[in-house]
Amino acid sequence: MTETPAIRCTGLRHTFGETAAVDGVDLEITAGQVFGLLGPNGAGKTTTIRMITTLLPVTEGRIEVFGLDVTRRRMAVRRLIGYVPQQLSADATLTGRENVALFARLFDVPRKQRKHRVAEALEIVGLTGDADRQASGYSGGMIRRLELAQALVSSPRLLILDEPTIGLDPIARSNVWERIEQVRVETGMTVLVTTHYMDEAEQYCDRIALMHRGRIRSLGSPAELEAGLGPESTLDDVFRAVTGDQLEDGGGIRDVRAARRTARRLG
Ligand SMILES: Nc1ncnc2c1ncn2[C@@H]1O[C@H](COP(=O)(O)OP(=O)(O)OP(=O)(O)O)[C@@H](O)[C@H]1O
């Protein structure tokens, strides 16, 4: 018997007025994998994620999360998902522990388990020593790890991260990824992540979908995608072949925006 996939999208579409942000996506994500959704700015990644997390309606097609239809079983689906959006979700005026405790209450973690689960989530992301400091004093990497703890406190089966490492320095980036990897190994959680960083996708993702103009253009493991283009090809080459060089400027602009956003959050 085949295992129910963590996510199955069939003929998925979402339009904003005349714009088809997601334009016929078929996608299956195996439970327990780290799956990377890659694409240039405006490819439709965030729109896809927002439909999976039930935050946007499905205009056309169907999404199932562990076999549950997201349109009909919205609340049940939400209970299965931990979501770290691109925009700020940590409160700088609270301590790290208070931030995570707030999410434990929001996500209905049973009262008796809350203290333990909050401490556990902080431990996983390596923030135990800083848990009782105000988040306003955290670095960008620490804020991102705090947001990860917020998403983990409800013990989700599916963790969805929208550009978790954008705007961070290389050490903070690998630190965030190590925590994600650790949780995956320990819990068997499925992880769906968007990133602009090809090296991260190559190193940490089991499978990748390259998205461009609302459609999936290429799908497979990093090695399969590279081998498909030719010997010595890198994931960057595959990306460029699919999107026509859009990454050259796109990533930079995006990084500047993200760095500004991170600076604002810390300021
Ligand atoms: N609320 C909205 N109203 C109108 N158009 C939108 C809205 N959100 C997204 N779009 C459009 O839908 C398309 C896909 O956007 P989306 O944010 O999903 O892309 P993305 O791949 O996540 O890009 P990025 O890497 O910049 O986050 C773009 O053309 C975008 O301008």
The ligand as an SDF file (V2000), in Angstrom:
LIG
                    3D

 31 33  0  0  0  0  0  0  0  0999 V2000
   -2.3590   40.0410   -3.2540 N   0  0  0  0  0  0  0  0  0  0  0  0
   -2.0250   40.0740   -4.5510 C   0  0  0  0  0  0  0  0  0  0  0  0
   -2.7000   40.8460   -5.4280 N   0  0  0  0  0  0  0  0  0  0  0  0
   -2.3940   40.8620   -6.7520 C   0  0  0  0  0  0  0  0  0  0  0  0
   -1.3800   40.1510   -7.2960 N   0  0  0  0  0  0  0  0  0  0  0  0
   -0.6620   39.3780   -6.4740 C   0  0  0  0  0  0  0  0  0  0  0  0
   -0.9370   39.2900   -5.0570 C   0  0  0  0  0  0  0  0  0  0  0  0
   -0.0430   38.4270   -4.4980 N   0  0  0  0  0  0  0  0  0  0  0  0
    0.7470   37.9900   -5.5150 C   0  0  0  0  0  0  0  0  0  0  0  0
    0.3910   38.5630   -6.6850 N   0  0  0  0  0  0  0  0  0  0  0  0
    1.0050   38.3100   -8.0070 C   0  0  0  0  0  0  0  0  0  0  0  0
    1.0110   36.9060   -8.2150 O   0  0  0  0  0  0  0  0  0  0  0  0
    2.2390   36.4960   -8.8240 C   0  0  0  0  0  0  0  0  0  0  0  0
    2.9000   35.4510   -7.9400 C   0  0  0  0  0  0  0  0  0  0  0  0
    3.3090   36.0560   -6.6990 O   0  0  0  0  0  0  0  0  0  0  0  0
    3.9460   35.2220   -5.4960 P   0  0  0  0  0  0  0  0  0  0  0  0
    4.1070   36.1590   -4.3460 O   0  0  0  0  0  0  0  0  0  0  0  0
    3.1670   33.9870   -5.2970 O   0  0  0  0  0  0  0  0  0  0  0  0
    5.3650   34.8400   -6.0930 O   0  0  0  0  0  0  0  0  0  0  0  0
    6.6530   34.2770   -5.3740 P   0  0  0  0  0  0  0  0  0  0  0  0
    7.1840   33.2130   -6.2560 O   0  0  0  0  0  0  0  0  0  0  0  0
    6.3430   33.9260   -3.9760 O   0  0  0  0  0  0  0  0  0  0  0  0
    7.6340   35.5210   -5.4060 O   0  0  0  0  0  0  0  0  0  0  0  0
    8.7080   36.0380   -4.3190 P   0  0  0  0  0  0  0  0  0  0  0  0
    9.8960   35.1800   -4.5110 O   0  0  0  0  0  0  0  0  0  0  0  0
    8.9350   37.4390   -4.7590 O   0  0  0  0  0  0  0  0  0  0  0  0
    8.0690   35.9310   -2.9730 O   0  0  0  0  0  0  0  0  0  0  0  0
    3.0560   37.7570   -9.0360 C   0  0  0  0  0  0  0  0  0  0  0  0
    2.8170   38.1940  -10.3530 O   0  0  0  0  0  0  0  0  0  0  0  0
    2.4810   38.7220   -8.0360 C   0  0  0  0  0  0  0  0  0  0  0  0
    2.6250   40.0490   -8.4870 O   0  0  0  0  0  0  0  0  0  0  0  0
  1  2  1  0
  2  3  1  0
  2  7  2  0
  3  4  2  0
  4  5  1  0
  5  6  2  0
  6  7  1  0
  6 10  1  0
  7  8  1  0
  8  9  2  0
  9 10  1  0
 10 11  1  0
 11 12  1  0
 11 30  1  0
 12 13  1  0
 13 14  1  0
 13 28  1  0
 14 15  1  0
 15 16  1  0
 16 17  2  0
 16 18  1  0
 16 19  1  0
 19 20  1  0
 20 21  2  0
 20 22  1  0
 20 23  1  0
 23 24  1  0
 24 25  2  0
 24 26  1  0
 24 27  1  0
 28 29  1  0
 28 30  1  0
 30 31  1  0
M  END
$$$$
